[in-house]
Amino acid sequence: MAELKLEHIFKIYDKDVTAVKDFNLEIKDKEFIVFVGPSGCGKSTTLRMVAGLEEISKGELLIDGKRMNDVAPKDRDIAMVFQNYALYPHMSVYENMAFGLKLRKLPKDEIDRRVKEAAKILDLEPYLNRKPKALSGGQRQRVALGRAIVRDARVFLMDEPLSNLDAKLRVHMRAEITKLHQRLQTTTIYVTHDQTEAMTMATRLVVMKDGIIQQVGTPKEVYEKPKNVFVGGFIGSPAMNFFTGTLLDGKMTIGNVSLSIPEQKMTYLRAQGYVNKEITMGIRPEDFHTDLTSIEASQSSKVDVTIEVAELLGAETILYAQIEEQTFISRVDASTDAKPGEVLTLALNMNKAHFFDIETEDRILPDQD
Amino acid sequence: MIKKLADYFHMAFTTDFIPEDTENYWFQTEDGQTFGLLKTAITEVELNLLRTLFILIEDTETNSKNTIVQLKWQQFLFSHSNDFPFSEDVESIRFFYFQSKQPIADPINFEEAIKGAFQQPIVLWINNMYGIIIEEKPQSIFDKEEFIQLSDTLTSDFLVVIYSFIGQLHKVDMLLKEKFSMEKQCFQELLPYIEQEKTVLFYEAFPKLLITSTHLIDQKLLSYYLIESLQDEEMLHTLKVFLQYNLNASLAAKRLHIHRNSLQYRFDKFINKTGIDCREFSNAAFLALAIPLMTKRIE
């Protein structure tokens, strides 16, 4: 078990390409931290710096209070799982899992005990004598996890371990890894570009962009109070809708559409000097409603729109429409009978609206809002 | 430095490497040169000093238990020996050059780990961070994806990043030594690029070589199989037309007045011989550059 501290970490290539900028993070023992962000945001580079596979250009990495910058990867007591199934084709499942322990010169009976225990945890007992070729994708990925588990390392580092699996298997393995973490309680850093994976698995999320941390928080915090437009748009599927408009006293106006802002939010926006200024409003697809009760209760925050596309997903319907030429997506109840071309009234839950500075793109409302 | 050592140790210095020899300490330089010093002629302090500057082959043998085959290869590639280290049934060979930034702690298990990914691999260690895998009787087409997976597997066990350069498919003959030496030089010069990509094939790297290392661009660098194939006028014309028609097999077949299957047959023949799949963009780009280099001589 381990606590990690990343203090002012930088990764600079060739003096002028900065892949990771001033990365600061404290990871508590037993946490499942997920680094999430688009390709090239520096998440894998950060993970590899923790592993020691990439040199830290500036800053300090501490594991359990001990500086690790100059400690060889093999002495950091970490175990890694990669995107690839990472198995030796000529070795059986047992040999694949035992190989890392053999390298560490563990006694044979201890290797046997650990491999069998991991095989039991991962339901791999019937396959111990099989070669990787004779396993399904999911089983192979379980073996790859088993290879990390047997190491009994202080920290697990997982670099997009599920991205090679098909969608169905990915959902299944997601749950498997979460269960595994609950059982083993090993401090884990997990890298993914899939925000669903990040939201469902993390104790805390670290959202990254261009090598910079955008926000650190629990999935709920990040979803409900995104620090900026990027986080708001990246976390959540379908993504948050953004509208540019002018903030008048008590109202957000988008062209000819005017939407009332709840007084509590308005007081803060007023105090921050945003009245009569352009502002970005963010609203999640599920905060549009089509039921009569909501529409009646939102007389000053409803809008009539022409539906462009309606996608019935079974339990819900995704509607594409525009407010003053700004396209948005809403997720409404499947009972909503909307067809392309039809005009529909949508009520916006303005209590859930987010406001961002148009220049800095930072969240305006306070965190406790 | 080697010359100075030869002058200093004079009679006790030799470069004629004998693998089974026990009278000399055998050292290897970073660029693979081997030299021996008579055990009775050097002090313990001198030995320790030399150990810090060069690789004492004895040390690597203890670590990786060099087999006779490994030693024969070492002798063939790095010293003046012209004795073929391979058996008669070996016709072709491929070299894999690999390097890591940290020492690979356990060479024996490293060799064990890579076994399944190659046909009869032989590993030569230049030092504990740099080595060459020799694959005897390799498959014509190299599966890069599988190799990348193997690299990740090795990283998860040995906790080092492996940077690899995959050489051409070579014919086993006396020219092999020269081809190896040139390819090895390419690996060294391309290392900054290889460190970015992690795994690079010779064909992919060729355009880069044209920009960064023009002194290495020579017909001699190309594998014998490729040279021989391009000397076949029909094959050369086929490839030229295929490139000219933007890798469109149907158009190229039409232009060549042959059936598409006949064109496919020629490609298969070329792939089997050279390991180059001209339908792949990187390989085709390599051919587009290699053909003028080759035909320069023919013309």
Interface residues (C-beta under 8 A of the other chain):
Chain A: A51 G52 L53 A72 P73 K74 R76 I78 A79 M80 V81 F82 Q83 N84 Y85 A86 L87 Y88 P89 H90 M91 F99 G100 K102 L103 R147 A148
Chain B: Q102 A105 D106 N109 A113 K115 G116 A117 I148 Q149 L150 D152 T153 T155 S156 D157 F158 L159 V160 V161
